Amino acid sequence: MSPRAACRLERLGFERVYDYVLGLADWRASGFPTEGTAPRVQRVSDATRPDVPTCDIDDLLGEVRRRTYDAGWDECIVIDCDGIVVGRLRNQAWEADDAVSVEEVMESGPTTVRPDGLLQRLVDRMSTRGTKLVVVATPQGNLIGVLLREEAERLLTGEPAEQIWRDCEGCPGQWVLKI
């Protein structure tokens, strides 16, 4: 909101008024909701899953591997203490010795996308490149979740996701297909 609007709201008696200096584009790119009359298009945020396992750069690979596999995933996102994406564990990284630190085997600085991007455009790009998963983060690099191409493709066809929430160790929870 503009400083002028914030001032006006304060004068009207509102006590919790904030001036979001970075603007609407950053608000959307951070995955926050918006309202309006424009036609609704599917965005990356519509298919983003927050339940991806995460770990710290200093964690030992063996423990992270166990938590990740137990949660039903084959990838883990490495975040720092502020929730910033710093790496990714996948593929050959899992073959390393249990006692090595995540830092020694992680893929540093993985590519991330913003939640306000057009879903169809991203899925097309993922399909062309053979990518099955992308990391979704805020412009400041904070992890929001991941987008799985297969799930996004189903969403784009209009197929409703029939999933249930399940708690898992090492992640905030997990959506699994309802059987």
KEMAR-245923 format. One record per residue (C-alpha): residue number from 1; residue in one letter; y, z, x. Coordinates in Angstrom, 3 decimals. Layout:
<atoms>
<atom num="NUM" residu="A" yy="Y" zz="Z" xx="X"/>
...
</atoms>
This chain:
<atoms>
<atom num="1" residu="M" yy="0.000" zz="0.000" xx="0.000"/>
<atom num="2" residu="S" yy="3.482" zz="-0.582" xx="1.146"/>
<atom num="3" residu="P" yy="5.712" zz="2.260" xx="2.353"/>
<atom num="4" residu="R" yy="7.988" zz="1.500" xx="-0.608"/>
<atom num="5" residu="A" yy="5.158" zz="1.932" xx="-3.117"/>
<atom num="6" residu="A" yy="3.995" zz="5.122" xx="-1.362"/>
<atom num="7" residu="C" yy="7.498" zz="6.571" xx="-1.572"/>
<atom num="8" residu="R" yy="7.735" zz="5.693" xx="-5.257"/>
<atom num="9" residu="L" yy="4.414" zz="7.363" xx="-6.060"/>
<atom num="10" residu="E" yy="5.448" zz="10.508" xx="-4.202"/>
<atom num="11" residu="R" yy="8.699" zz="10.617" xx="-6.200"/>
<atom num="12" residu="L" yy="6.653" zz="10.317" xx="-9.391"/>
<atom num="13" residu="G" yy="4.776" zz="13.497" xx="-8.441"/>
<atom num="14" residu="F" yy="1.633" zz="12.201" xx="-6.790"/>
<atom num="15" residu="E" yy="0.646" zz="14.505" xx="-3.942"/>
<atom num="16" residu="R" yy="-2.141" zz="12.541" xx="-2.235"/>
<atom num="17" residu="V" yy="-0.491" zz="9.251" xx="-1.322"/>
<atom num="18" residu="Y" yy="-1.416" zz="7.276" xx="1.778"/>
<atom num="19" residu="D" yy="0.141" zz="4.263" xx="3.403"/>
<atom num="20" residu="Y" yy="-2.756" zz="2.128" xx="4.652"/>
<atom num="21" residu="V" yy="-0.860" zz="0.458" xx="7.463"/>
<atom num="22" residu="L" yy="-3.582" zz="-1.994" xx="8.469"/>
<atom num="23" residu="G" yy="-3.343" zz="-3.785" xx="5.133"/>
<atom num="24" residu="L" yy="-5.585" zz="-5.300" xx="2.504"/>
<atom num="25" residu="A" yy="-7.455" zz="-7.622" xx="4.880"/>
<atom num="26" residu="D" yy="-8.602" zz="-4.663" xx="6.981"/>
<atom num="27" residu="W" yy="-9.438" zz="-2.697" xx="3.823"/>
<atom num="28" residu="R" yy="-11.753" zz="-5.493" xx="2.656"/>
<atom num="29" residu="A" yy="-13.185" zz="-6.053" xx="6.142"/>
<atom num="30" residu="S" yy="-14.112" zz="-2.364" xx="6.234"/>
<atom num="31" residu="G" yy="-16.190" zz="-2.812" xx="3.098"/>
<atom num="32" residu="F" yy="-13.967" zz="-0.867" xx="0.716"/>
<atom num="33" residu="P" yy="-13.863" zz="-1.950" xx="-2.944"/>
<atom num="34" residu="T" yy="-11.069" zz="-4.011" xx="-4.442"/>
<atom num="35" residu="E" yy="-10.088" zz="-4.996" xx="-7.944"/>
<atom num="36" residu="G" yy="-8.433" zz="-8.046" xx="-9.346"/>
<atom num="37" residu="T" yy="-8.663" zz="-11.081" xx="-11.560"/>
<atom num="38" residu="A" yy="-9.859" zz="-13.615" xx="-8.976"/>
<atom num="39" residu="P" yy="-13.317" zz="-15.090" xx="-9.612"/>
<atom num="40" residu="R" yy="-16.051" zz="-12.902" xx="-8.099"/>
<atom num="41" residu="V" yy="-17.863" zz="-14.402" xx="-5.100"/>
<atom num="42" residu="Q" yy="-20.782" zz="-12.813" xx="-3.318"/>
<atom num="43" residu="R" yy="-19.766" zz="-11.070" xx="-0.116"/>
<atom num="44" residu="V" yy="-21.761" zz="-9.776" xx="2.834"/>
<atom num="45" residu="S" yy="-21.225" zz="-6.241" xx="1.487"/>
<atom num="46" residu="D" yy="-23.223" zz="-7.153" xx="-1.644"/>
<atom num="47" residu="A" yy="-26.381" zz="-7.500" xx="0.445"/>
<atom num="48" residu="T" yy="-25.717" zz="-4.907" xx="3.164"/>
<atom num="49" residu="R" yy="-28.268" zz="-2.136" xx="3.566"/>
<atom num="50" residu="P" yy="-27.038" zz="1.165" xx="5.031"/>
<atom num="51" residu="D" yy="-30.542" zz="2.506" xx="5.647"/>
<atom num="52" residu="V" yy="-31.198" zz="0.927" xx="9.052"/>
<atom num="53" residu="P" yy="-32.466" zz="3.430" xx="11.649"/>
<atom num="54" residu="T" yy="-29.955" zz="4.466" xx="14.287"/>
<atom num="55" residu="C" yy="-30.200" zz="6.246" xx="17.600"/>
<atom num="56" residu="D" yy="-28.042" zz="7.518" xx="20.423"/>
<atom num="57" residu="I" yy="-27.754" zz="5.799" xx="23.786"/>
<atom num="58" residu="D" yy="-29.322" zz="8.838" xx="25.533"/>
<atom num="59" residu="D" yy="-32.367" zz="9.111" xx="23.242"/>
<atom num="60" residu="L" yy="-35.808" zz="8.463" xx="24.698"/>
<atom num="61" residu="L" yy="-37.410" zz="5.205" xx="23.629"/>
<atom num="62" residu="G" yy="-40.750" zz="6.717" xx="22.601"/>
<atom num="63" residu="E" yy="-39.199" zz="8.995" xx="19.990"/>
<atom num="64" residu="V" yy="-36.880" zz="6.271" xx="18.701"/>
<atom num="65" residu="R" yy="-39.796" zz="3.808" xx="18.452"/>
<atom num="66" residu="R" yy="-41.846" zz="6.295" xx="16.421"/>
<atom num="67" residu="R" yy="-38.971" zz="7.065" xx="14.011"/>
<atom num="68" residu="T" yy="-38.106" zz="3.389" xx="13.622"/>
<atom num="69" residu="Y" yy="-41.674" zz="2.232" xx="12.954"/>
<atom num="70" residu="D" yy="-42.359" zz="5.200" xx="10.633"/>
<atom num="71" residu="A" yy="-39.329" zz="4.148" xx="8.604"/>
<atom num="72" residu="G" yy="-40.814" zz="0.641" xx="8.246"/>
<atom num="73" residu="W" yy="-38.367" zz="-1.132" xx="10.563"/>
<atom num="74" residu="D" yy="-38.788" zz="-3.074" xx="13.803"/>
<atom num="75" residu="E" yy="-35.123" zz="-2.802" xx="14.851"/>
<atom num="76" residu="C" yy="-32.837" zz="0.148" xx="15.535"/>
<atom num="77" residu="I" yy="-29.069" zz="0.135" xx="15.945"/>
<atom num="78" residu="V" yy="-27.663" zz="2.142" xx="18.849"/>
<atom num="79" residu="I" yy="-24.436" zz="3.963" xx="17.975"/>
<atom num="80" residu="D" yy="-22.182" zz="6.300" xx="19.914"/>
<atom num="81" residu="C" yy="-20.989" zz="9.698" xx="18.725"/>
<atom num="82" residu="D" yy="-18.277" zz="8.124" xx="16.557"/>
<atom num="83" residu="G" yy="-20.671" zz="5.728" xx="14.791"/>
<atom num="84" residu="I" yy="-19.556" zz="2.720" xx="16.828"/>
<atom num="85" residu="V" yy="-22.226" zz="0.038" xx="17.360"/>
<atom num="86" residu="V" yy="-22.988" zz="-0.151" xx="21.088"/>
<atom num="87" residu="G" yy="-26.452" zz="-1.716" xx="21.153"/>
<atom num="88" residu="R" yy="-29.586" zz="-2.850" xx="19.416"/>
<atom num="89" residu="L" yy="-33.278" zz="-2.262" xx="20.014"/>
<atom num="90" residu="R" yy="-35.747" zz="-5.007" xx="19.106"/>
<atom num="91" residu="N" yy="-38.460" zz="-7.318" xx="20.429"/>
<atom num="92" residu="Q" yy="-39.349" zz="-6.659" xx="24.089"/>
<atom num="93" residu="A" yy="-37.325" zz="-3.440" xx="24.241"/>
<atom num="94" residu="W" yy="-40.124" zz="-1.695" xx="22.327"/>
<atom num="95" residu="E" yy="-42.639" zz="-2.574" xx="25.073"/>
<atom num="96" residu="A" yy="-40.944" zz="-0.321" xx="27.659"/>
<atom num="97" residu="D" yy="-42.260" zz="3.102" xx="28.646"/>
<atom num="98" residu="D" yy="-41.745" zz="5.977" xx="26.202"/>
<atom num="99" residu="A" yy="-39.812" zz="8.017" xx="28.769"/>
<atom num="100" residu="V" yy="-37.013" zz="5.509" xx="29.401"/>
<atom num="101" residu="S" yy="-33.643" zz="6.039" xx="27.787"/>
<atom num="102" residu="V" yy="-32.442" zz="3.710" xx="25.076"/>
<atom num="103" residu="E" yy="-29.573" zz="2.683" xx="27.346"/>
<atom num="104" residu="E" yy="-31.998" zz="1.158" xx="29.865"/>
<atom num="105" residu="V" yy="-33.593" zz="-1.255" xx="27.387"/>
<atom num="106" residu="M" yy="-31.068" zz="-1.840" xx="24.613"/>
<atom num="107" residu="E" yy="-29.327" zz="-5.128" xx="23.953"/>
<atom num="108" residu="S" yy="-25.700" zz="-4.197" xx="24.673"/>
<atom num="109" residu="G" yy="-22.819" zz="-5.252" xx="22.450"/>
<atom num="110" residu="P" yy="-24.735" zz="-6.961" xx="19.644"/>
<atom num="111" residu="T" yy="-22.960" zz="-9.445" xx="17.440"/>
<atom num="112" residu="T" yy="-21.569" zz="-7.908" xx="14.262"/>
<atom num="113" residu="V" yy="-20.158" zz="-9.366" xx="11.058"/>
<atom num="114" residu="R" yy="-17.644" zz="-7.976" xx="8.572"/>
<atom num="115" residu="P" yy="-18.603" zz="-6.962" xx="5.030"/>
<atom num="116" residu="D" yy="-15.902" zz="-9.114" xx="3.417"/>
<atom num="117" residu="G" yy="-17.332" zz="-12.420" xx="4.683"/>
<atom num="118" residu="L" yy="-18.777" zz="-14.949" xx="2.259"/>
<atom num="119" residu="L" yy="-22.485" zz="-14.258" xx="1.782"/>
<atom num="120" residu="Q" yy="-23.576" zz="-17.873" xx="1.323"/>
<atom num="121" residu="R" yy="-21.785" zz="-18.988" xx="4.499"/>
<atom num="122" residu="L" yy="-23.434" zz="-16.233" xx="6.560"/>
<atom num="123" residu="V" yy="-26.902" zz="-16.885" xx="5.124"/>
<atom num="124" residu="D" yy="-26.547" zz="-20.602" xx="5.891"/>
<atom num="125" residu="R" yy="-25.557" zz="-19.803" xx="9.481"/>
<atom num="126" residu="M" yy="-28.438" zz="-17.322" xx="9.834"/>
<atom num="127" residu="S" yy="-30.888" zz="-19.884" xx="8.472"/>
<atom num="128" residu="T" yy="-29.690" zz="-22.587" xx="10.882"/>
<atom num="129" residu="R" yy="-30.043" zz="-20.208" xx="13.835"/>
<atom num="130" residu="G" yy="-33.316" zz="-18.612" xx="12.692"/>
<atom num="131" residu="T" yy="-31.709" zz="-15.146" xx="12.491"/>
<atom num="132" residu="K" yy="-33.429" zz="-12.600" xx="10.266"/>
<atom num="133" residu="L" yy="-30.985" zz="-9.673" xx="10.582"/>
<atom num="134" residu="V" yy="-27.294" zz="-9.177" xx="11.390"/>
<atom num="135" residu="V" yy="-25.377" zz="-5.962" xx="11.976"/>
<atom num="136" residu="V" yy="-22.487" zz="-5.279" xx="9.584"/>
<atom num="137" residu="A" yy="-19.593" zz="-3.229" xx="10.974"/>
<atom num="138" residu="T" yy="-15.942" zz="-2.446" xx="10.319"/>
<atom num="139" residu="P" yy="-13.251" zz="-4.196" xx="12.377"/>
<atom num="140" residu="Q" yy="-13.160" zz="-1.047" xx="14.517"/>
<atom num="141" residu="G" yy="-16.917" zz="-1.345" xx="15.212"/>
<atom num="142" residu="N" yy="-18.274" zz="1.419" xx="12.957"/>
<atom num="143" residu="L" yy="-21.738" zz="0.679" xx="11.613"/>
<atom num="144" residu="I" yy="-21.891" zz="-0.046" xx="7.888"/>
<atom num="145" residu="G" yy="-25.469" zz="-1.348" xx="7.808"/>
<atom num="146" residu="V" yy="-27.451" zz="-4.523" xx="8.244"/>
<atom num="147" residu="L" yy="-28.011" zz="-7.682" xx="6.276"/>
<atom num="148" residu="L" yy="-31.527" zz="-9.084" xx="6.056"/>
<atom num="149" residu="R" yy="-31.488" zz="-12.834" xx="5.476"/>
<atom num="150" residu="E" yy="-34.541" zz="-12.791" xx="3.214"/>
<atom num="151" residu="E" yy="-32.993" zz="-10.220" xx="0.878"/>
<atom num="152" residu="A" yy="-29.624" zz="-12.006" xx="0.890"/>
<atom num="153" residu="E" yy="-31.305" zz="-15.302" xx="-0.033"/>
<atom num="154" residu="R" yy="-32.961" zz="-13.612" xx="-3.035"/>
<atom num="155" residu="L" yy="-29.616" zz="-12.146" xx="-4.096"/>
<atom num="156" residu="L" yy="-27.952" zz="-15.569" xx="-3.870"/>
<atom num="157" residu="T" yy="-30.551" zz="-17.072" xx="-6.230"/>
<atom num="158" residu="G" yy="-29.705" zz="-14.407" xx="-8.793"/>
<atom num="159" residu="E" yy="-32.967" zz="-12.521" xx="-8.373"/>
<atom num="160" residu="P" yy="-32.283" zz="-8.838" xx="-8.992"/>
<atom num="161" residu="A" yy="-33.361" zz="-6.499" xx="-6.249"/>
<atom num="162" residu="E" yy="-35.961" zz="-4.148" xx="-7.675"/>
<atom num="163" residu="Q" yy="-35.904" zz="-1.408" xx="-5.116"/>
<atom num="164" residu="I" yy="-36.187" zz="2.356" xx="-5.034"/>
<atom num="165" residu="W" yy="-34.641" zz="4.797" xx="-2.571"/>
<atom num="166" residu="R" yy="-37.038" zz="6.628" xx="-0.226"/>
<atom num="167" residu="D" yy="-36.142" zz="9.287" xx="2.329"/>
<atom num="168" residu="C" yy="-37.333" zz="8.633" xx="5.860"/>
<atom num="169" residu="E" yy="-37.143" zz="10.465" xx="9.162"/>
<atom num="170" residu="G" yy="-34.588" zz="9.080" xx="11.609"/>
<atom num="171" residu="C" yy="-32.542" zz="7.182" xx="9.045"/>
<atom num="172" residu="P" yy="-30.365" zz="8.124" xx="6.082"/>
<atom num="173" residu="G" yy="-33.014" zz="6.821" xx="3.685"/>
<atom num="174" residu="Q" yy="-34.485" zz="3.457" xx="2.873"/>
<atom num="175" residu="W" yy="-34.615" zz="0.968" xx="0.022"/>
<atom num="176" residu="V" yy="-38.172" zz="-0.245" xx="-0.505"/>
<atom num="177" residu="L" yy="-39.517" zz="-2.788" xx="-2.952"/>
<atom num="178" residu="K" yy="-40.698" zz="-1.229" xx="-6.193"/>
<atom num="179" residu="I" yy="-44.382" zz="-1.987" xx="-6.748"/>
</atoms>
